[in-house]
């Protein structure tokens, strides 16, 4: 196995562990209203850059993470029904930002908006550095093409 392959597998395992830790912490919070002790990481940090066996949908959304404007993303569904059910009950969705290979788990109510061309064109890029603006415009172009090609077929209620 090449060094590059080993590094990718190691990264995937770390991302899978992040997801498992965050899901376990979330389930503990729902049962006892307390985070699972001893992990030392914020659940939001654990849900950033995760790996879970999931299927991409054609549902586009605008998703927000700290430090960036709402960004076009696609919804993913966990293939494991227990995981999907846990996420749904917690009001969370798995997404991947357009132009990025990583998966994230996002709070539906706080960080997801329905996708439309109008909403995409209205995203405020004030305060973004030129590189972020350039990447956003590239991703906006790709997401508009996806929207025109597939429409926005919801797989379930986001908001």
N, C-alpha and C positions, 0 to 999 in steps of 0.2 A: 504494500500500500504506500502511495506517495505521501510526502509530508503535507502537501496541500489537502489531500483527501483526509488524512488524520486530523488536520486542523479543522476542516469542515465538520467532521463527525463530532469532534470535541465541542465545537460551538453549538451544534444541534443538541447535544446532550445537555449542555449548560442551559440552553433555551427551554428544553423540555423540563428540566428540573425547576427552572423559574416558574413555569406554568403550573407544575404540580404543587410547588410550595405555595403559590398564590391561591390556587384553588382550595387547598387544604386550609389555608388561613381564612379564606372567605367563608368556607363551611363552618369553621369554628366561630367566626364572628356572628354568623346567622344563628348559631345554636346558643351561644353564651354572651354575645355582644362584646366579646373581648378577642383581641388578636391572639394567635398562637404564640406563646412565649418562646424566646430564644433564637428567633431567626434574625432579628436585628435589621430587617429590610422592610421598607414601606411596601404595602401591597401594590400600590401603583407602579413602583419601580420593578416589582417582580412581573407585572403584566406587560411590561414594555419589552419587546423583542422576545417573543415566546415561540415555542414549537409545539404544535398539536396536530394530530392527524385530522385534516379538515379538507372540505371541498369548497372551491370558489363558487360564488353565485354571480348572477348578472346584476345584482342590486348595487347600485352606486349610492354613496352617501358623502357628506362632507364631515370629516372627523377632525377633532381638535386635540392636540397635545400641547403641553406647556412650552411656550417659546416660539410657537409657529401659528400662522393663521389657520382657519379651517382649510383642510386639504382634501382633494378628491381621493376616495378610497373605495374598495370593494368589500362587501360582507362575505365572510367565510362561515361555514357551518361545520361544527365538530362532527366527525363520523361516529364517535362514541356517544350514544344517546344519553347516558348518565352525565357526561360532561356538558353536552348541549343543554340538558335540562337544568343543571346547576347554574350555568351562565344565564339562561333565560330567567330563572327565578330570581337571580341577583340583579337583573336589568343590565346585563353586559353582552357585548357582541365581539366576535373576533373579526378584525379587519386587517387589510393590507393597503397601505397607501399606494396610490398609483405612482409608478416609478421606483418603488422600493420592494425588495424581496422579503422583508421581515413581516411577521404577524404581530399584532398588538391586540390587547383586550381593552375595550373602551366602554365607559359608562354611557349607556344609551341616552339617558335624560340630560346629562351634563355636557356631553362631548360629541353627540351626533346630530346632524341636521339632515333632512331629506335633501336629495340631490335634484337640482334642476339647472338648466343653463343659466337662468336668471340669477339663482342663488350663487352659482359659481362665479359669474361675472361681477357680483356684488361683494365678493370677498375683499376685505380691506387689507391691503399690503403695506399700509403706512407703517414705517418703522422697521420694515424688513430690509436686510442687506441685499445688494444687487444680485448676488449669487442665489439667494433664496427666491427672489422675484423671478429670476430666469428659470429656475427649476419649477416653480409654481406654474409659470406660463406654459412650459413644456408639458407638464402633467395635466393642466387644464385642457390643452389641445388633444391629448390622448383620451382624456375622459369624455370630451365632447364627441369624439369619434366613436368611442364605445357606446355612448348614450344613443347616438344616431343609428348605430348598427343593431344594438340589442334592446334599446329602450331601457326602462328601469323596472325590471320585473321583481317586485318585492317577494322575499322568501318568508316573510313574517313581519310583524309590526316593529319598526325601529323606534319611533317616538310614541 
